[in-house]
Amino acid sequence: MRSRVLFALVVLSAAGCASLTPEGARVRVYEADSSAPPSSRALPSGCRLVAPAEEPTNQMESERQVTDPYRLQRNAAAEKGGNVLLVLSRQILARPKTDCAVGDSSPECVSRGENWYRVAFEAYACDESALRALESLPPEAAAASPNLWPFGRKKPAARPAPPPASGAPPSPTPAVSTSATAMSPADLERKVLSLMGEGLGSDLIAAYVRGQRLARALTAEEIVEWKRAGIAEPVIEAAVAQATR
């Protein structure tokens, strides 16, 4: 498994040196939050999937900040008849840049970013009407696709709910759910990976996990994903035990 991850990282690094073909240059790149429900990041109906996502891999922030980092993937999408590349991503580890001032978002500082992302790629063939709809992202289509945006731009901020119509009674305040204080498996995974990035041992991380409460049990797919991400089995066992208690 380690060799496959290293190979994927080499492929991503090679993308920064790959030459963009004329066909690849016509492939547009968008990004979507892979942890969001598919319905909230769906492409327009005029887009047809031509290359489904393969096994995701990890990518460092600085690798995403180079100019046109996905040339290799754009070329591959074009070879399969696609004209849109969708980068499915989610942040798995947040590491502050200690050598940059707080709030420094200059290109030089961003290029040294130490955040890590889990990324995968999908290729689509979209008709002209679908391409025009994608060009409106953001902000026009942000309400319909809040978790889909052109790559290289910031994710659109969620829009507040509209106020109730005049004379309409206000919406009732929802009851506080007991699961509100519980962590989702995805949140716990990100925290575990963050602790691993700080150099903490598996015994200490497992002890932390045992002190948390999960909103639901881990699925078999999530357990496999945790294992592939390099999380030690004692930590995974602690997470499974917390979700079933």
C-alpha positions in Angstrom: 0.0 0.0 0.0 2.9 2.4 0.9 4.4 1.9 -2.6 1.0 2.7 -4.3 0.7 5.9 -2.2 4.3 6.9 -3.1 3.6 6.2 -6.8 0.5 8.4 -6.6 2.4 11.2 -5.1 5.1 10.9 -7.8 2.3 11.1 -10.4 1.0 14.3 -8.8 4.4 15.8 -8.6 5.0 14.9 -12.2 1.9 16.7 -13.2 3.6 20.0 -12.3 6.2 19.2 -15.0 3.9 17.7 -17.7 3.3 19.6 -20.9 -0.3 20.5 -21.5 -1.5 19.2 -24.9 -3.8 21.3 -27.1 -6.7 19.0 -26.2 -5.9 19.1 -22.4 -5.8 22.9 -22.6 -9.5 22.8 -23.4 -10.3 20.9 -20.2 -11.7 23.2 -17.5 -10.9 22.4 -13.9 -13.4 22.6 -11.0 -13.1 21.5 -7.4 -15.7 19.9 -5.1 -15.8 19.1 -1.4 -15.6 15.3 -1.4 -17.0 15.1 2.1 -20.3 16.9 1.0 -23.3 14.9 -0.2 -23.1 14.2 -3.9 -26.3 16.1 -4.5 -24.7 19.4 -3.2 -21.7 19.1 -5.6 -23.4 17.7 -8.7 -22.4 19.0 -12.1 -25.2 20.2 -14.5 -27.3 17.6 -16.1 -25.5 18.1 -19.4 -22.3 16.6 -18.0 -21.6 12.9 -18.6 -19.1 11.0 -16.5 -16.4 9.6 -18.7 -13.7 8.7 -16.1 -14.8 7.9 -12.5 -12.6 8.6 -9.6 -9.9 6.1 -8.8 -8.4 5.6 -5.4 -7.7 9.0 -3.7 -4.3 10.1 -2.7 -2.8 12.7 -0.3 -1.5 16.0 -1.6 0.3 18.9 0.2 -1.0 22.4 0.1 2.1 23.7 -1.7 1.6 21.2 -4.5 -1.8 22.7 -5.1 -0.5 26.2 -5.3 1.8 25.9 -8.4 0.5 27.2 -11.7 -1.9 24.7 -13.3 -0.9 21.7 -11.0 -3.2 19.2 -12.8 -1.9 19.3 -16.4 -1.4 15.6 -16.4 -4.9 14.9 -15.3 -6.3 17.4 -17.8 -4.5 15.6 -20.6 -5.9 12.3 -19.4 -9.4 13.7 -19.3 -9.1 14.9 -22.8 -7.9 11.5 -24.0 -11.1 10.0 -22.7 -13.3 12.6 -24.4 -13.8 14.9 -21.4 -13.7 18.6 -21.3 -14.1 19.1 -17.5 -11.9 17.8 -14.7 -13.4 17.6 -11.3 -11.0 17.6 -8.3 -12.6 16.0 -5.4 -10.8 17.1 -2.2 -11.1 17.5 1.5 -8.6 18.7 4.0 -7.3 15.9 6.3 -4.5 17.7 8.2 -4.2 21.4 9.1 -0.6 22.5 10.0 0.0 26.2 10.6 2.9 27.9 8.8 5.1 28.9 11.7 7.5 30.8 9.5 4.7 33.1 8.2 2.9 35.9 10.0 -0.6 35.4 11.1 -3.0 36.3 8.2 -0.2 36.3 5.6 -1.8 35.0 2.4 1.0 36.1 0.0 1.9 33.7 -2.8 5.3 33.1 -1.2 3.8 32.2 2.1 1.0 30.1 0.7 3.5 28.1 -1.4 5.0 26.8 1.8 1.7 25.6 3.2 1.8 22.4 5.2 -1.9 21.5 5.0 -2.7 18.1 3.5 -5.6 17.2 1.3 -7.2 13.9 0.2 -7.8 14.2 -3.5 -9.3 12.2 -6.4 -10.2 13.1 -10.0 -13.3 12.6 -12.2 -13.5 13.5 -15.9 -16.8 14.7 -17.6 -17.9 15.5 -21.1 -20.2 18.5 -20.8 -22.4 20.1 -23.5 -22.4 23.8 -24.2 -25.3 24.6 -21.9 -23.6 22.8 -19.0 -20.4 24.6 -19.6 -22.2 28.0 -19.5 -23.8 26.9 -16.2 -20.4 26.1 -14.8 -19.0 29.4 -15.9 -21.5 31.1 -13.5 -19.8 29.5 -10.5 -19.5 31.4 -8.2 -21.6 33.3 -7.1 -24.7 32.8 -9.3 -24.9 29.0 -8.9 -23.4 28.9 -5.4 -26.8 28.4 -3.8 -27.5 25.4 -6.0 -24.0 23.9 -5.8 -22.4 25.3 -2.6 -19.7 22.6 -2.6 -18.6 23.1 -6.2 -16.3 25.9 -7.4 -13.7 26.7 -10.1 -10.3 25.4 -9.0 -8.0 28.0 -7.7 -10.8 30.1 -6.1 -12.0 29.9 -2.5 -15.0 27.7 -1.7 -18.1 29.9 -1.7 -19.4 30.8 1.7 -22.7 29.3 2.7 -25.6 31.7 2.1 -27.8 32.4 5.1 -31.4 31.2 5.1 -33.8 33.9 3.8 -36.0 35.6 6.4 -39.6 34.4 6.7 -42.2 36.1 4.6 -44.0 39.0 6.1 -46.7 37.8 8.5 -45.4 34.2 8.5 -44.7 32.7 11.9 -41.0 32.3 12.6 -39.6 28.9 12.3 -39.5 27.0 15.6 -36.1 26.7 17.2 -34.9 23.1 16.7 -34.5 21.1 19.8 -30.9 20.5 20.8 -29.8 17.1 19.7 -27.8 14.9 22.0 -25.6 14.1 19.0 -24.6 17.7 18.6 -21.7 17.2 21.0 -20.6 14.0 19.3 -17.9 14.0 16.6 -18.5 12.7 13.1 -16.2 10.0 11.9 -14.7 12.4 9.3 -14.0 15.1 12.0 -12.4 12.5 14.3 -10.2 11.2 11.4 -9.0 14.7 10.6 -8.2 15.3 14.3 -6.3 11.9 14.5 -4.3 12.8 11.4 -3.5 16.2 12.9 -2.2 14.6 16.1 -0.2 12.1 14.0 1.3 15.1 12.2 2.4 16.5 15.5 4.3 13.3 16.2 2.1 11.8 18.9 2.3 8.1 19.4 -0.6 5.7 18.8 -1.1 4.9 22.5 -1.7 8.6 23.3 -3.9 9.1 20.3 -6.0 6.0 21.2 -6.4 7.5 24.7 -7.7 10.7 23.1 -10.1 8.8 20.9 -11.5 6.9 23.9 -12.4 10.2 25.5 -14.5 11.2 22.5 -18.0 10.2 21.4 -18.9 9.5 17.8 -22.3 10.5 16.3 -22.4 7.1 14.6 -20.5 4.0 14.0 -17.7 3.8 11.4 -18.6 2.1 8.2 -16.5 -0.7 6.8 -15.4 1.7 4.0 -14.3 4.3 6.6 -12.3 1.7 8.6 -10.5 0.8 5.4 -9.9 4.5 4.6 -8.5 5.1 8.1 -6.1 2.1 7.7 -5.0 3.4 4.2 -4.4 6.8 5.7 -1.8 5.2 8.0 -3.8 5.3 11.3 -2.6 2.6 13.7 -5.0 -0.3 14.4 -5.2 0.5 18.2 -6.5 3.9 17.3 -9.1 2.5 14.8 -10.2 -0.1 17.4 -10.7 2.7 20.0 -12.8 4.6 17.5 -14.9 1.5 16.7 -15.4 0.9 20.5 -16.5 4.5 21.1 -19.1 4.4 18.4 -20.7 1.3 19.7 -20.8 2.1 23.4 
